[in-house]
């Protein structure tokens, strides 16, 4: 059985628009980085993401700007 992972968001970033790009945050809480990596590798191929959408992953961020 996979460990429980909690999703918070998505929500607009505090600086929502930067250099003509809109930004949103979401948080994944899990007991380990490996659990999130496993989930990400399972979910990403199933997403229909436009080519101009980027994901940036920050493990243990210092702030959420």
C-alpha positions in Angstrom: 0.0 0.0 0.0 1.3 3.5 -0.9 1.9 6.0 1.9 -0.8 8.7 2.2 0.0 11.9 0.3 -2.0 15.1 0.9 -2.5 17.8 -1.7 -3.0 21.4 -0.8 -4.0 23.8 -3.6 -3.6 24.8 -6.3 -3.7 28.5 -5.2 -2.4 31.7 -6.9 1.2 32.5 -5.9 1.7 35.6 -3.7 3.2 37.2 -6.9 0.6 35.8 -9.2 1.9 37.3 -12.5 5.7 37.6 -13.1 7.2 38.5 -16.5 3.8 37.9 -18.3 3.4 34.5 -16.7 0.8 33.4 -14.2 2.0 31.4 -11.3 0.2 28.9 -9.0 1.4 26.8 -6.1 0.4 23.5 -4.8 1.9 21.5 -2.0 2.2 17.8 -1.6 2.7 16.4 1.9 4.1 12.9 2.2 6.2 10.9 4.7 9.1 10.8 2.3 10.5 12.5 -0.9 10.4 9.0 -2.5 6.6 8.8 -2.1 6.1 12.1 -3.9 8.6 11.1 -6.7 6.7 7.8 -7.2 3.4 9.6 -7.4 4.7 12.3 -9.8 6.1 9.6 -12.2 2.7 7.8 -12.2 0.6 11.0 -12.6 2.6 13.1 -15.1 2.3 10.8 -18.1 -1.5 10.9 -17.7 -1.7 14.7 -17.6 -2.6 16.7 -20.7 -0.3 19.7 -20.1 0.0 22.5 -22.7 3.6 23.0 -24.1 3.8 26.4 -22.5 3.1 25.2 -19.0 6.2 24.6 -16.8 6.4 22.7 -13.5 9.1 23.8 -11.0 9.6 21.5 -8.1 11.1 22.8 -4.8 11.7 20.2 -2.2 11.5 21.7 1.3 11.1 25.4 0.1 12.3 28.2 2.4 9.4 30.4 1.3 6.4 30.4 -1.1 7.0 33.5 -3.2 
